[in-house]
């Protein structure tokens, strides 16, 4: 039992502080720092994520109203707005990136046996990006368009537990397909992506690394059929073909056969053309794999609605990346707590509970388990009859 410890303190117990200390030492993060070191900044940023604080003044006022409870947060006092602003600009964002990756590794181990619903033993990743719009006059380091700035969050989502396995933060001008150059490739895994990542040279490198990809073909793709496999059109699969790309350069980029599956979705009536280098899975499984890509879209929607990554506390590149990586760490930290404590509540429910009871001194497994109450109808004999017609 964690008697006397607040919920926030119990959440912080799941952070590998010794590992974090080594990360800080490796980057020299606390060199010359007098107040609000890297660990304290992470506590404050996690607090702001869990309680939905949206400005430096908001954070300062909320902490000042709970000064007697700051000791349980690991803080010596209320950080001033200027101190917090300086810390966001000066503490190396790579420290929080390394911490997030350490938490991600732990979360993926916990969710390794989760089902993806696809009846596959292999790991399935969904790759996509989301754009976070910014003001060009304040964030001039992140150009996007002539009148707008933005950052892109390129994410590789492990569908077992919806845990981000890889995240790259770039300015808004970086093309999605370029992230394939820095993507860590796992042999035997499936990488599901949309047409924005269709580059045959880069996809062939995935193929050579022993990974499988599933994507959609663009209109007017120049290819010839090599042979066809018999299909049952009643299932929606119109054709299942092996193809070879025409053209000198594109044929050089991907010199081997590709598999092309044309599928008609019965619900929407749309005809989709999938490309993959996997030749053994049934065509309906390939279609189901591409459909699972929608989970990364839901992930982006969720974090934009429930984490503070659309409104930033600083305008520098370091401050923005620090806030994003702290938000990712908070998300993964809640995923770890949920799995470690075997909680049935959703991420949304857990965050709602924490947002209003972060300073409560109660056992975390009890506080985060919503009460399940049965609606028991009273006996009709005990009911007062107001009108008897």
C-alpha positions, 0 to 999 in steps of 0.5 A, spaced: 500 500 500 502 507 498 499 510 504 500 517 504 502 518 497 498 522 492 496 519 485 501 523 482 507 520 486 504 513 485 504 515 477 511 517 478 514 511 481 513 507 474 518 512 471 525 509 471 529 514 475 536 511 475 535 510 467 533 517 467 539 520 471 544 516 466 540 519 460 541 526 464 548 525 465 550 523 458 547 529 455 550 534 461 542 536 462 543 539 469 550 542 468 550 549 471 543 548 473 540 551 480 533 550 480 528 546 476 533 540 473 531 535 468 527 531 472 523 537 476 521 539 469 519 532 467 514 532 473 512 539 472 510 537 464 507 531 466 503 534 471 501 539 466 499 534 461 495 530 466 491 536 469 490 539 462 494 546 464 495 550 458 499 556 459 505 557 464 501 562 468 496 556 469 501 551 471 504 556 476 497 558 479 495 551 480 501 549 483 501 555 488 494 553 490 497 546 492 504 548 495 503 543 501 502 537 496 508 539 492 513 535 496 509 529 494 511 531 487 518 531 488 518 539 488 521 543 493 517 549 491 513 553 486 517 554 479 516 561 477 513 562 470 520 565 467 524 559 470 519 554 467 520 558 460 528 558 461 528 550 462 523 549 456 528 552 452 535 550 455 534 543 457 536 538 451 529 535 448 533 529 446 533 527 454 526 527 454 526 523 447 531 518 450 526 517 456 520 516 452 523 511 448 525 507 454 518 507 456 516 505 450 520 499 450 517 497 457 510 498 454 511 494 448 514 488 452 507 489 457 503 489 450 507 484 446 501 478 447 496 483 445 491 481 440 491 485 433 485 482 431 488 480 425 490 472 426 497 474 425 503 472 429 508 477 426 508 485 429 504 489 425 505 497 424 501 503 422 505 508 419 503 515 418 504 523 420 500 528 423 501 536 422 500 541 428 499 548 425 503 553 428 504 561 427 509 563 422 511 569 426 512 565 432 515 559 430 519 561 424 524 555 425 518 550 422 516 553 415 510 550 412 507 554 407 508 562 405 503 564 411 503 558 416 508 554 420 507 547 422 511 541 425 509 534 423 509 528 427 511 522 423 509 516 427 510 508 427 504 505 431 505 498 434 497 495 433 498 491 439 496 496 445 496 502 440 504 504 442 508 508 438 514 504 436 517 510 433 516 518 432 520 523 428 518 530 429 520 535 423 518 541 420 512 541 416 515 541 409 518 534 410 515 529 405 512 523 409 516 518 404 522 521 407 521 518 413 522 511 410 530 513 410 530 513 418 525 508 419 528 502 424 526 496 420 524 489 423 525 483 419 518 479 419 514 485 421 508 488 417 508 496 415 502 498 413 502 505 410 498 510 405 499 512 398 503 518 400 509 513 402 509 509 395 516 510 393 519 503 390 526 504 391 525 505 399 520 500 399 525 495 395 529 497 401 524 494 406 523 488 402 531 487 402 531 488 410 526 482 410 520 486 412 513 486 409 509 492 406 502 493 405 500 500 401 495 502 396 497 503 388 496 510 385 492 512 379 495 510 372 501 506 375 505 503 369 505 495 370 504 489 367 501 483 369 505 477 370 500 472 372 493 471 376 491 467 382 484 465 382 479 469 386 472 468 389 469 475 387 463 474 392 468 476 398 470 482 394 476 480 391 476 482 384 483 480 382 490 477 385 495 478 381 503 478 380 505 484 377 512 487 374 513 495 374 514 498 367 519 503 365 527 503 366 528 507 372 522 504 376 523 497 374 530 499 376 528 501 383 524 495 384 526 489 380 522 484 383 515 482 382 509 485 386 503 483 388 497 487 386 490 486 389 484 489 387 478 489 392 471 492 392 469 494 399 461 492 400 460 498 405 463 504 401 462 501 394 469 503 393 474 499 389 481 499 392 488 497 389 493 494 394 500 493 393 504 488 397 511 484 397 507 478 401 505 472 397 502 468 402 497 471 406 490 471 403 487 477 399 482 478 405 487 478 410 491 484 406 485 488 405 484 487 413 491 489 414 490 496 410 484 497 414 487 496 421 492 502 418 486 507 421 488 505 428 494 510 427 489 516 425 485 514 431 491 515 435 493 522 432 485 524 434 486 521 441 492 525 443 490 531 440 484 531 444 486 529 450 494 531 451 497 538 450 500 538 443 496 543 440 498 549 444 505 550 446 508 553 452 514 555 448 516 558 441 523 555 440 524 548 437 527 545 443 521 547 447 516 544 442 520 538 442 520 537 449 513 538 450 511 533 445 516 528 448 513 529 455 506 528 452 508 522 449 511 519 455 505 521 459 501 517 454 506 511 454 506 512 462 499 511 463 499 505 458 504 502 463 500 503 469 494 500 466 497 494 464 501 493 470 495 494 474 490 490 470 485 496 469 479 495 465 478 502 464 480 506 457 485 511 457 480 516 456 477 514 463 484 514 466 486 521 464 479 524 466 480 521 473 487 523 474 485 530 472 481 531 478 484 527 483 491 528 482 493 530 489 488 525 492 492 520 497 489 513 495 491 507 493 492 508 485 489 501 483 483 503 487 482 510 484 483 508 477 478 503 477 471 506 476 466 503 480 461 498 477 454 499 480 448 495 479 442 499 478 437 496 483 430 497 482 426 498 488 420 494 490 414 497 487 411 496 494 415 502 497 413 507 491 409 512 493 403 513 488 402 520 486 397 519 481 392 514 481 388 514 475 
